[in-house]
Every structure is written in C-alpha cells, then in structure tokens.
Amino acid sequence: MASQTPPYPLVASLTLTEVFGGVDFVLTPNWGGSSGFSASSHIERLDYVYQGPASPTITWLSGAPIGGSSYETNQNNLDSGYKTDDEHIIIDFYTANDANRFDNDYLFSSWNVSGAGLTDFTGTQATSDPKPSPIFGVISVTGYSLDGIQPTPSNWVTSPVSAVPEPETYAMLLAGLGLLGFMAHRRKESAV
C-alpha cells in the first residue's frame, strides 16, 4: 500500500518468480503485522494483470488451496475502478463458510501460471481518482477493517515493487564484468 496517500498497512505480499515454462506466484498475507485483520478475516480473491497468449494454464502448488481461477479478456472488468491494458487472471479462494478458506490457518498460497509465450504481468490504469496507478491488481479481503477513512477492505491494490535479482543473476553479471575487464586488460597490453 506504499503507493497510496497516506500509505496504509501492508495487507499481503505477492511474489513472482520466473521458472521454466511459466511464473510461480506466492501470496503471503501480513496476518500478524497488519492491525486490520480480525479473527474472521480471510482472502477471497486476487485479480491481477496478465499479458500473453490466450488461456494460460493455472496450477495450484501449495499453501491455501485455490477454489477456482479464470482468465478474463474484458479489460474493464478489473475490480476497484481500474482497467487493464490487456487481459487479467482471477484467483478465487474458498468462501467464509468453507473449511479451506484462506484465513490465518495458512501462511501463504502458491500457484503457477504457464503457457507458451508468457510476457508480462503489468499494465493498468486507474479509471477514477485518486486511485494509485499503475498497479498489478486487486486483492479482496473479508473481515478487514481499520479506524478512520480507509480504502474499501475489498479493494486493496497490489503495487509493483522492484524485484531483487536472484543469486544466479549476480553471478552472471559478475562473470560478464570480469570478462569485460579481462578483454580491456588484454587490449591495453596489445596496444603497448
């Protein structure tokens, strides 16, 4: 929520990791660190942007189970006064009266999106002010409340955060810089 003014408590983190043939997602609610969660709080849905080939494959991996998922082509149907530049994916979790609901019995939920030619999970624009823009998507949380004027609990947005490179990326970067340095040193020696 850091992109909102004023910044609101962190409700959940969404982590994307590129893997062979797809992208793994991990949704981690801030159960203990956000004052708005109550004993009846649970995650109902996550709706986020997707740009790529039609009908990607969505597979639950671990953590809180997914009740269903869908691929949406209507750009204006992203929740909470936003529309996407392209399509979006909806992850539905179980309802409040289901034993599998995504409450604080679960630390996270993880799933994979795969398909040939996946490209991007960004690209939104706000359709009404003063909503922050751009965003990745919208998380719907039931039983979440804060004192004072706050965003609607079912309309929290997930904002882009810069990714931290994997160790392999650093290793390739260092190897590349070392190779460039070696080539520059050889070039300098041959010029003398």
KAZIMO-V584553 format. One record per backbone hydrogen bond with DSSP energy under -0.5 kcal/mol. CO is the residue of the C=O (numbers start at 1). NH is the residue of the N-H. Records with the same first field share a line. If there is no record, write none. Layout:
# KAZIMO-V584553
CO->NH, NH
This chain:
# KAZIMO-V584553
1->4, 8
4->6
11->30
13->15, 28
15->26
17->24
19->22
21->115
22->19
23->113
24->17
25->111
26->15, 28
27->29, 109
28->13
29->31
30->34
33->35
34->37
36->145
38->41
42->142
43->102
44->93
45->140
46->48, 91
47->138
48->89
50->87
51->119, 120
57->59, 114
59->112
62->110
65->94
68->92
70->72, 90
72->88
73->75
74->77
75->78, 84
78->82
81->127, 128
83->125
87->50
88->72
89->48, 91
90->70, 92
91->46
92->67, 68
94->102
95->98
98->101
101->103
102->43
103->106
108->64
109->27
110->61, 62
111->25
112->59
113->23
114->57
115->118
120->51
123->85, 86
125->83
128->131
136->49
137->158
138->47
139->141, 156
140->44, 45
141->144
142->42
143->38, 145
148->150
152->155
153->141, 156
156->139
157->159
158->136, 137
163->165
166->169, 170
167->171
168->172
169->173
170->174
171->175
172->176
173->177
174->178
175->179
176->180
177->181
178->182
179->183
180->184
181->185
182->186
183->187
184->188
185->189
186->190
187->191
188->192
189->192
